[in-house]
Amino acid sequence: MGDGPALSPGYRLLAFNELDSTNDEAKRQAGDGAPDGTVILARAQSAGRGRRARHWVSPSGNLYCSILVRPAQISSAVAAQYSFIAALATFDALIEVGAGHGLAVKWPNDLLLNQRKVAGILLESSLTGERAIDWIVAGVGVNLISHPEIDAPLAASDLAAEGCDVPAPDELLAALIAAFDRWQRCWAGQGFEPVREAWLARAMGQGNAVRVALEGEAVEGRFADLAPGGELIVELGDGTRRAIAAGDVSFTVGT
């Protein structure tokens, strides 16, 4: 283990030079009874991953972290809203450290800079015997000085490649945890609506053509809205609307 930055009150940092995955370590810590607010930081990962277990190259110099939260009795559907909390926290932290020009959030779990992916969020959780959420792990990876080549409609990039000011990983982590704490408190006190509104204000592609790849089908239409629970609302060609809880999204961004 190594040193790391001081975090907001209520958060405890465990910093490592290298891990297989910060999410996997956070889950191990959760299984061992680690408290709410435990933060895992790795300088590099040997087995980083994104949604659907996609491998994510994780060399040193970027930010790799995971936040363990133990919310009071909530369902899996409500727990999914933590993806938006983490996205807003990452967005606001990048703005705070001066690296956010051209930044946008993309449903359900990405942050884009100049329409290229620079950050991703991986949410994982565990249920209690009563089928309520026991814990949630929100993993965040931000490409600061390097990025992988990915096979996706939107290419990856990093802050340095996009000509941005590049914060140290520790500086960005401290700002991210402070923003995560603010948005989690907002969500706990006021519900999802202010989080939803803030996410939409930062979102890529609302009103534009969208294609959502699902298991066995693809849905095409217009990105119309974000549902009160966080689902993507797609307006189809016949004017009807469909709420989508999970899928891979590609946009045609208009001017």
Secondary structure, DSSP 4 states (H G I P E B T S, - for coil): -B------TT-EEEEES-BS-HHHHHHHHHHTTPPTTEEEEES-BSS-B-GGG-B----TTSEEEEEEE--SS--HHHHTTHHHHHHHHHHHHHHHTT--TTEEEETTTEEEETTEEEEEEEEEEEE-TTSSEEEEEEEEEE-SS------SSS-B--TTTTT-----HHHHHHHHHHHHHHHHHHHHHH-SHHHHHHHHHTBS-TTSEEEEEETTEEEEEEEEEE-TTSPEEEE-TTS-EEEESS-EEEEE---
